[in-house]
Structure formats: C-alpha cells, structure tokens
C-alpha cells in the first residue's frame, strides 16, 4: 500500500478516536448542542476525515469506504457552508457512521 494512503488512513483513525475522546461517555445531544467548543472540535475532525477520504478515493480506487461520498460531502458542507450546519446531522454521523468507518479503515490499514 502506498505510504500516502496509509498516512491518510491513519489520519482518519486518529480523528475518529479524537472525536470519541472529545465526546467521552457523555452521549447527551443537548449537552453537545450547547457546547460550541466541542462542536467546533468535532466538526474540524470530520473535515480531516472527509479530506483524507477524498485523497484516498483519488489515489487508490481499490479502497472502498462505504460512506466516503457522504463523508466528503459533509466535509465540504462544514468547510464551505459552516453557517447552515445541522448539529443533529453531525451527532448522527458521529454515532451512526463513524463506528463502521473505523472498522473499514482498520481493515485496510492493517493490510500489507
């Protein structure tokens, strides 16, 4: 595997882990919604995940990340349409899609 791709896979894993560390065991949407610093931190990590997924997609088409297009689209929205971000969508992405993405990335990262 190309070293660049391996680095981008690692970037995704680090960002997913950081998001989970930021949120912690607290799974309360209301608290998340009220914490501007937490929301911005999570959004930034999602930007990194989306950019890394985009680079992987362009560099190696054999790596198929199930929600790559949606993650890339979310990254673009966070970066360019920051004023219309829906906290509930971000919350759902973190809790519904990132666990599966982490499994996929772990699989590819651990292949040689």
Beta strands, then each sheet from edge to edge (+ up, - down):
end
